[in-house]
Amino acid sequence: MNSEFTIAPQKKVKTICKDFKEAFGCTLAIYKGTQLADPDLTLAALNKRTTKDVKTGSNEELKIKASMKVGDVEKMFDKAYGLTVQIKDPAGKACVDNKLTIGQAARGEK
């Protein structure tokens, strides 16, 4: 497990999700409104497709660590890019408790 993961707005949604899974073992779901975002779009391109103000003009790169709480990471995405994300278990079936760290979630703690 990598200890740090960086997200840049010019990355494609599917690349961010794949890299996140490789880094932390958990599934990252990125939403455009209430629907899953198109995996082939970059974060920057999502801005043109959503009614919510997605701040993809932001050049802010998020640095995520395994020691961070799931809820805090989800809030960081919203603050930096205006995006809704859910961190799910490795199988991608259930959302992880926001009070857990990403590392705890990756180890299957509840």
C-alpha positions as CSV (number, residue, x, y, z in Angstrom):
1,M,0.0,0.0,0.0
2,N,1.4,3.4,-0.9
3,S,1.4,5.9,1.9
4,E,0.4,8.8,-0.3
5,F,-1.7,9.3,-3.4
6,T,-2.0,12.5,-5.5
7,I,-4.9,13.5,-7.7
8,A,-4.6,15.9,-10.6
9,P,-7.5,17.5,-12.5
10,Q,-6.1,16.4,-15.9
11,K,-6.3,12.7,-15.0
12,K,-9.2,10.6,-16.3
13,V,-11.8,9.4,-13.8
14,K,-11.0,5.7,-14.6
15,T,-7.2,6.4,-14.0
16,I,-7.8,8.1,-10.7
17,C,-10.1,5.2,-9.6
18,K,-7.5,2.5,-10.8
19,D,-4.6,4.4,-9.1
20,F,-6.6,4.8,-5.9
21,K,-7.4,1.1,-5.8
22,E,-3.7,0.2,-6.4
23,A,-2.6,2.7,-3.7
24,F,-5.1,1.8,-1.0
25,G,-6.9,-1.4,-1.9
26,C,-10.3,0.4,-1.7
27,T,-12.7,1.3,-4.5
28,L,-13.2,5.0,-5.2
29,A,-16.5,6.0,-6.9
30,I,-16.6,9.5,-8.4
31,Y,-20.1,11.0,-9.1
32,K,-21.4,13.6,-11.4
33,G,-24.4,14.7,-9.5
34,T,-26.1,11.5,-8.5
35,Q,-24.8,9.4,-11.3
36,L,-21.4,7.8,-11.6
37,A,-19.1,10.0,-13.6
38,D,-18.1,8.9,-17.2
39,P,-14.8,7.0,-16.6
40,D,-13.3,8.3,-19.9
41,L,-13.6,12.0,-18.9
42,T,-10.9,13.9,-17.1
43,L,-11.9,15.8,-13.9
44,A,-11.5,18.9,-16.0
45,A,-14.0,17.7,-18.6
46,L,-16.6,16.8,-15.9
47,N,-17.1,20.5,-15.3
48,K,-18.8,20.8,-18.7
49,R,-21.2,18.0,-17.9
50,T,-22.6,18.7,-14.5
51,T,-25.0,21.2,-13.0
52,K,-23.1,21.4,-9.8
53,D,-20.2,23.8,-10.0
54,V,-17.3,21.4,-10.3
55,K,-14.1,23.3,-9.7
56,T,-12.0,21.6,-12.2
57,G,-10.2,24.8,-13.2
58,S,-8.6,24.2,-9.8
59,N,-5.0,23.2,-10.3
60,E,-5.1,22.0,-6.7
61,E,-3.6,18.5,-6.4
62,L,-5.0,16.5,-3.5
63,K,-2.6,14.5,-1.5
64,I,-4.3,11.6,0.2
65,K,-2.7,9.4,2.9
66,A,-3.8,6.0,4.2
67,S,-3.9,7.6,7.7
68,M,-6.7,10.0,6.7
69,K,-10.3,9.4,7.7
70,V,-12.6,8.4,4.8
71,G,-15.1,11.2,5.6
72,D,-12.3,13.8,5.5
73,V,-11.1,12.6,2.1
74,E,-14.6,12.7,0.7
75,K,-14.9,16.3,2.0
76,M,-11.5,17.2,0.4
77,F,-12.8,16.1,-3.0
78,D,-15.9,18.3,-2.6
79,K,-13.9,21.3,-1.4
80,A,-11.2,21.1,-4.0
81,Y,-13.2,20.0,-7.1
82,G,-16.9,20.2,-6.1
83,L,-17.1,16.4,-6.7
84,T,-19.0,13.8,-4.7
85,V,-17.0,10.7,-4.1
86,Q,-17.6,7.6,-2.1
87,I,-14.9,5.3,-0.8
88,K,-16.1,1.7,-0.9
89,D,-14.7,-1.6,0.2
90,P,-12.2,-3.4,-2.0
91,A,-15.1,-5.2,-3.8
92,G,-16.8,-1.9,-4.5
93,K,-20.1,-3.1,-3.0
94,A,-20.4,-1.2,0.3
95,C,-19.5,2.3,1.3
96,V,-16.9,2.5,4.1
97,D,-17.7,4.1,7.4
98,N,-16.6,7.7,7.3
99,K,-14.9,7.4,10.7
100,L,-12.4,4.8,9.6
101,T,-9.1,5.7,8.0
102,I,-8.4,4.6,4.5
103,G,-5.9,2.1,5.9
104,Q,-8.4,0.6,8.3
105,A,-10.9,0.3,5.4
106,A,-8.4,-1.4,3.2
107,R,-7.7,-4.0,6.0
108,G,-11.5,-4.7,6.2
109,E,-12.0,-3.2,9.6
110,K,-15.5,-2.0,10.5
